[in-house]
Structures are given as structure tokens and as C-alpha cells.
Amino acid sequence: MGLMSSICPIAKLLDSDIEELIQASLLRSYQDASVSAYCEILIAYGKCDTAKLKKLSEDASLPVFIRNLAELRHELRIKKLSDLMVWKARLKDIPLPWQAEALFALSMLAADLNQHQDFHDLSQEAAASLRKIGAKKKAVKALMNCVVAKSRIEPELSWITEYYLIFKLARQAKAYDSAGICLHNIAKEYQTLGAYSSALLYANRSLKYLDRHRGGLNYFLALALRSYIFVSLGRLPEAKLDYELARYAKFPEITEALKILQVAFEPGHAAPIQLEYLTPAWRERVENNRVSMVRVGSLEDKAVRYLSNGSLTKHELISKLYGSNIDIFSAENRLKNLLNRIRKRHKGLIVYDEGKYLLGEPMHEKNQVV
């Protein structure tokens, strides 16, 4: 019974979203000093309050392992990162119930250091440890990070199937922030493909799930992505609205991403960008100069959207894409080239089975409500 009472408050804390953390802080819900202090650390981290994180990391009244976790999260926010092996050594002897959180924090450090295999392995360890202590929501988030890590190790592959699986697990666990992040990642996959209508669908759904987390980094990342998608669709007023909302963010990741989007609204304006603050997806857009006012890949987008409603034979897909008055040999050649372009960019996205084309990933769930 004593073990359970020491573990349960930690699991509850780690599974709390920002609103629940703030409420717990105001009500002084946690009696244990370490748990109460870490509640403040998570709030400061979620609000990008780097001064508070720094202060907590130097508070001599707190246990050393709590101060270390505060310091690590401070490094993650200011992007002044120490070596992963150094941090592993510092957190080696952390008390057992807190080891799961230490693994999760270390996985985030590995992610920011672009040590993708370590990111994957630590996330996998964190997921198992978090499940063991009963932090089911955060365990799903760690499992989602395993997929993120895999997508960085093999960026040429499509990971929509895996993200959709984690989305369903997150929804079952009522981990709505993780569900929203999964949808956001699916939107990124379709945006990369050039299937902007499909990307917009998932971006909208992502923001619905993340609405409870307004003010958090992932909410603003979702806003920035949707703004980018609107730009690519030529829908500048809507893009500008998301852009203006995202400007309220205090996170350097968002500040730098918005500098990329700014060229869509102020042509010729090019503010210097600090690449170290950008997420990998936004860094790639800078490196490939991808922000554009012109929508591309409209036929690819249409093909994906048509197949999202069910499998189609070759002739049914040709009819939808090119109409019925086109020469059949020309149409078949155009379809072949179109599918090759899609498959080249996203292996496994469209498959052929028993005489029909279909998506290799679950795109939609009928009659689904948030």
C-alpha cells in the first residue's frame, strides 16, 4: 500500500495536462514536496517560463534529482544542450518512481541533439516504465515519440499508419494532446506529399484536439502548420489569421518558424533565422526553400482524397481524375506517372490489391467526433 501511495501521485502528475497542473498548483493538491515542486517545473516548462525553470533548478531546498530534472528541462527550452551521456550519468541514481520521467526527459534531449536511435530507444524504455507506474497517458506520448524517431531514421517512408494507430490509442487513453499531435504529424505527411486538402483536413482535426492546450508549443506548431497549408492553397486571409494567432507564442521554435512564413505576407522580407530553434520539419523547409504561394500536386491530392473514401479500380480512378473523354492509352500512361510520383515520395501510400488501388494507411473514420 505504501508503494502504491508513493507511485500514484507521480503517475497522476505526469498524466496531467497544463490546465490540470495549474489547478493542482492553485489548490496545493500534492502533499509530497518533490511532487509539488515538479508540478511547478512542468507548468514552467509548458509555459516556456525559462526564468522560473532556472530558479527551480537552483533551489537548494529541493532534492538533487528534482533540481537536475528542472535543469534538463531548462536546457531543452533554451536549446543550450549538454551531452546525452553526461545527463544519463547525472540521472542514473534517480529514485525508482521518477525513472520513467527521467527516461522521457532524456529522450527529448536525444531528439533535440538529432541522435535519432537514442531518441527511439529511450522513448521505448520510457513508454514501458510509464506504463509500469500507471502513467498511461504519458506512456502513449512516449510510444508516439518512438514513431517520430523512426520517421527521422527513415524519412523516405510513410508513417501515417503508425501515427493513426497511436492516435487511436491516445483517444482510448483520453490523452487528447497526444491524439492532436498524431493528427498534426499525419497532416505534415500529407503536406509533404503535396496533398494539401488532405493535410488541411488533419490540421483542422489536430487543432480541435489541441484546443484544450491553447498556449502550449504543440498548439502553436499546429497553427503554424495550418498557416503554411493555407499559404500553399493560396488562401492567404486564413493563413494570415493563423499566423497572427501564432505570434502570441513565447516559444523560440514558433518565433523562428513564423519568420519563414512571413515571406508569404511580406514578399522580399527575410529576417535572419536561428536554425537551432526550428523543429526538424521547419528546418527542412528552410533548407529546401519550400514556402510557396503556389499550390502544387493537385492531381496527387485528388488521387489521395478519392482513395480515402474507398478502393477504386484503375478505370474508376482514371474517370475521376481525367474524365471519360480521354484516350484510354494516354490516361493509363498519365495515371502510371502520377502514381509513380506519389510512391517515390511516400512508399506504401497507395497499394494495388485484387484489381483495385487503395490507401496503405487508414485515412478516415466515418462519423467520428472529437
Steps between C-alpha positions, in 0.01 A plus 500: 500500500787737582655441158175570318443822696850622403456408135142613434556875556798491262303315233211743541738794474667369183164432338369852570460762230589865556153596630504214750852591610404863560189396692705260714749779571230746600330247726829365636377151416835326537624453856835349409754782458673336201173443316382853577829646376494296182146621436642854495782386270255350250288817507805719437613269220154499339482880512861544384579685824877455480569733794282287728666180377842647571392606847361156584815330372700704753266458798717334766193394700401253226644148461794481263314283247213753481747783444670292230170439320423873519843580357457252216161645409651849516767390250231357274313829496800725436662246261835512678545125514755295692627159392251213529747275680566772757130524578460122514770494766339783695161328503631146551407464868166679490236343732304218336157661445668798333713295261221493243493880485879512484493266198237717333702818558816330371310390187410862431864599540603229252234631259634856518854373456390316183611169650210318342575144611550612860176698471320183391656270761448739791141564394438126490648459849300798627174358361554169684599673824210744487252217446655320797433788739150557360563819297300373203458832318869587508584142400302557179695821439828311540374235259410774253857631532624156393321556170637855471850359549444232236377763257827688547708186455314408179350827370439355153226269635140582587411474869131589476387150600705513818388853591139401447543198727649717776219752444243231577695385806525860620127552457429183699728624779341848480846638423354766275822698467676193358200432275527854365875468445448175306248672274744787460769255391261339250426848363875555457529172309228604254636854475839356403327291237329808359154372594399832652127438531568180693764681706249774584246241612743357754634840603145609587437184699834540675410847623166375634680248716762753607248773583521410869873564474483853363820679587709184481775434248312229311192720462709776344689251278162380372395860430824568314461186290142588408612848403763341274236274343269798441789684331559202274130496412510872419258577786698792641235663724458175694876446502552849640247440779683189623830682459383792715366266770829311508693824555379497862721198567804542723671190365812560290399209275191697397674837475750358251238302304291815455801674342476238225130564449544877508627505140153394385349817648795736452675403175867590506515502879759253625574513872803300614394157630662316790488145367584340835156597632302356208335160516635252240203550268538879495876474466450284194270762348772762539766276352280411203349851464153349505271789597300574189193695399414243233310181562677198357409135457127556449452172316694314769275662758189396306621142466560474875162656582309271262668191640440619856132417441570143392684286246463568126576306186742649250219615272299648786803702612571613143139614461513706820838656422479557125136460402354253254588675172873437510685244288533188716865434414595860578300488823666178616843647434416819689363300793813285508722809512282659768512193723876470451544859621294429809675172577840658452426754770299272732568131468200287586251786490305355205494124447344271239308198623253267329450728204449820698705793624470590866677697768752311705400708804165562671409853394160553658265362755136543403273696734788578734456777753757676709 
